[in-house]
Amino acid sequence: MMSKDLKVALVFENLFSWGGAAVVNQHFVELFPEADIFAMFGKQEFSDRYFDGKKVKFSFLNKLPFPNRLHTYYLPLWPVAIESFDLSDYDLVISSSHSVAKGCITSQNCIHISYVHTPMRFLWDLKDIYSKYGLLKSPILNYMRMWDVSSASRPDKIITISNFVNRRIKRYWGREADTIINPPVKLFEGDLVSYSKRESYFVAGAPFAENKGGEFLVECANELGFRLKIIGKSRGYRRLKRLSKGRSNIEFLGRVSEEEKWDVMSRARGFVAAGIEDFGIFPLEAMSCGTPVLAFKRGGYLDTVKENINGVFFSESTVDDFQKGLKELESKQWDIEKVRESVKKYSSERFNREVEEYIRNSI
């Protein structure tokens, strides 16, 4: 896409699990097929599967014991690891950052563009959500906050994923994103299931991380008794499953194929999203199936959920307020073609086009 004379590096963080950041990283690898890839943690097998087998240069942290399971315990070393990469020979560095990648060190003649998924949530506005799991202690938080703010000035340009994250960047880093480019979303292209023929269940997408609202969703399903199918499996999966023990109305599907995912989402009455997402790809996938969304009125959902067009909101994390939203969603006669149409602008092709144009104009 760019001049072949440019030497390009891609700087990533965690190459263990598939998710929104990994989807973005895959697109960057496709857009820059000649680029060298650097990552703090991960497995070469991940690249073999998702990055067409390209060789990844991992940091020293990847040699420590059990990096997949213990990488959060190495948090104080993350800044050291990301600064250890030798990027001195590159003309263009693109970092994909939801923690420290934006703090990589480049030469004076290099253009560094950081695609920021978010400043570290656990340092800032969501620290109380994360701290109740005992993951972080105050001295570490204070050190990481200082490094996070100081390193935020290193990228020449910042692209971010949503208005919500841009507000986070302004509040905590004291600078503003240069542009917003929403992440790529693989949209359903099959035939829609008539809303009158939908089954009586609701679906949630991988609500396991601390900011995803999974415990609250399980609480609502336990108290209200609605059928809930949960797609995905990652850290936090076992905790939610324990909370749901003995509840026949809550079904954990685990990892499913693309075909199974589309089938489950296209037959659902609705998709439920109860967390504080930076953007939220799963709800958009559901809407592309003509499936309306019940979303918590916070975070990235405010960019994508349009009241009475593709979904409805609930305003407070209480079972009563959630129930009101659920009843409102079920009472409407949804135009599934309109629901699908509302998210077509979030396609992967659009992401590639906007990123390519922005980078071309920035170098």
Secondary structure, DSSP 8 states (H G I E B T S, - for coil): ---TTS-EEEEEEEESS-SHHHHHHHHHHHH-TT-EEEEEEE-HHHHHHHSTT--EEE-GGGGSS-HHHHGGGGGGGHHHHHHTS-BTT-SEEEEEESSSGGG--B-TT-EEEEEES-S-GGGTTTHHHHHTTT---HHHHHHHHHHHHHHTTS-SEEEES-HHHHHHHHHHHS---SEE----B----S----GGG--SEEEEE---SGGGTHHHHHHHHHHH--EEEEEB--TTHHHHHHHTTT-TTEEEEES--HHHHHHHHHT-SEEEE-S--SS-HHHHHHHHTT--EEEESSTTHHHH--BTTTEEEE-SSSHHHHHHHHHHHHHS---HHHHHHTTGGGBHHHHHHHHHHHHHHH-
